Amino acid sequence: MSVDPSLAPVECEVLVPCPPARAYRLFVDDLGTWWPLGTHSVFGAEGAVAVTDGRLVETGPDGATAVWGTITEAVEPEVLEFTWHPGAEPDTATLVRVTFAAAGPGGTRVRLVHTGWQARPDGAAARAGYDRGWPGVLDALAAAA
Amino acid sequence: MSNIVDPHSALDALGDPTRRQIVERLRHGPLPVGALAAALPVGRPAVSKHLRVLADAGLVRHTAVGTRHLYSLAPAGPDAVRAWLAAQWGGVLEAFADHVEHTEHRSQP
């Protein structure tokens, strides 16, 4: 039996009760309001996150910053794509693509696809940040892919 | 051996740089412990120990081909981690949906 150790894309989606144009703006403009920082961040619940100059930047309670990724494609209101490397260096980045499609009357299907596990170069393993929960986990996962 | 992999054990096992290097090397195919040790800055006993941790976590499996003992990646390991990650993104999207519902509800006349 052959083993394919490569990691398939991670995909998930959700339906939201507003049109794509509105959903897209809420996703980007209100990122700091809705993002679950308590469980999904580098600095924890006391931090803040926002889209700044085309990047997703988290600021910790002590003012330290962590760049989660850089927007690589933004076709409002359909596509938002960004690199993803919270808690790690950009050369370990994977890719997250979020699409917004009209679904039913006045609704939007928000679909997220996380890919790029093969892009991670070997030899970049000796970094800090693997014990920070979710972001570190992404990094470890990229290493395992 | 169980095919059910606890994603937390797998992620814990991947928290070590040497073990990540072992996993990365095994991506290209099965290897004996000697070949792994030759390519790593740690000795053979240490590599054996790391392989045991990876095997216990369900990430690596061991096969004997004649007198050769080979280690390879176990497919269930990445699957378990991927499922865990999908659940994390699911949580993020759910948080977004909650925000939209809250916001839209508030803006209704």
Boltz contact constraints between the chains, C-beta under 6 A:
constraints:
  - contact:
      token1: [A, 3]
      token2: [B, 72]
      max_distance: 6.0
  - contact:
      token1: [A, 3]
      token2: [B, 73]
      max_distance: 6.0
  - contact:
      token1: [A, 3]
      token2: [B, 75]
      max_distance: 6.0
  - contact:
      token1: [A, 5]
      token2: [B, 27]
      max_distance: 6.0
  - contact:
      token1: [A, 5]
      token2: [B, 73]
      max_distance: 6.0
  - contact:
      token1: [A, 7]
      token2: [B, 78]
      max_distance: 6.0
  - contact:
      token1: [A, 7]
      token2: [B, 82]
      max_distance: 6.0
  - contact:
      token1: [A, 10]
      token2: [B, 82]
      max_distance: 6.0
  - contact:
      token1: [A, 10]
      token2: [B, 85]
      max_distance: 6.0
  - contact:
      token1: [A, 10]
      token2: [B, 86]
      max_distance: 6.0
  - contact:
      token1: [A, 12]
      token2: [B, 86]
      max_distance: 6.0
  - contact:
      token1: [A, 12]
      token2: [B, 89]
      max_distance: 6.0
  - contact:
      token1: [A, 12]
      token2: [B, 90]
      max_distance: 6.0
  - contact:
      token1: [A, 12]
      token2: [B, 93]
      max_distance: 6.0
  - contact:
      token1: [A, 14]
      token2: [B, 93]
      max_distance: 6.0
  - contact:
      token1: [A, 14]
      token2: [B, 97]
      max_distance: 6.0
  - contact:
      token1: [A, 16]
      token2: [B, 97]
      max_distance: 6.0
  - contact:
      token1: [A, 16]
      token2: [B, 100]
      max_distance: 6.0
  - contact:
      token1: [A, 17]
      token2: [B, 101]
      max_distance: 6.0
  - contact:
      token1: [A, 17]
      token2: [B, 104]
      max_distance: 6.0
  - contact:
      token1: [A, 18]
      token2: [B, 100]
      max_distance: 6.0
  - contact:
      token1: [A, 18]
      token2: [B, 104]
      max_distance: 6.0
  - contact:
      token1: [A, 26]
      token2: [B, 100]
      max_distance: 6.0
  - contact:
      token1: [A, 34]
      token2: [B, 95]
      max_distance: 6.0
  - contact:
      token1: [A, 34]
      token2: [B, 96]
      max_distance: 6.0
  - contact:
      token1: [A, 34]
      token2: [B, 99]
      max_distance: 6.0
  - contact:
      token1: [A, 36]
      token2: [B, 95]
      max_distance: 6.0
  - contact:
      token1: [A, 40]
      token2: [B, 92]
      max_distance: 6.0
  - contact:
      token1: [A, 112]
      token2: [B, 89]
      max_distance: 6.0
  - contact:
      token1: [A, 122]
      token2: [B, 24]
      max_distance: 6.0
  - contact:
      token1: [A, 125]
      token2: [B, 17]
      max_distance: 6.0
  - contact:
      token1: [A, 125]
      token2: [B, 20]
      max_distance: 6.0
  - contact:
      token1: [A, 125]
      token2: [B, 21]
      max_distance: 6.0
  - contact:
      token1: [A, 126]
      token2: [B, 17]
      max_distance: 6.0
  - contact:
      token1: [A, 130]
      token2: [B, 15]
      max_distance: 6.0
  - contact:
      token1: [A, 134]
      token2: [B, 88]
      max_distance: 6.0
  - contact:
      token1: [A, 137]
      token2: [B, 11]
      max_distance: 6.0
  - contact:
      token1: [A, 140]
      token2: [B, 11]
      max_distance: 6.0
  - contact:
      token1: [A, 140]
      token2: [B, 14]
      max_distance: 6.0
  - contact:
      token1: [A, 141]
      token2: [B, 81]
      max_distance: 6.0
  - contact:
      token1: [A, 143]
      token2: [B, 20]
      max_distance: 6.0
  - contact:
      token1: [A, 144]
      token2: [B, 14]
      max_distance: 6.0
  - contact:
      token1: [A, 144]
      token2: [B, 23]
      max_distance: 6.0
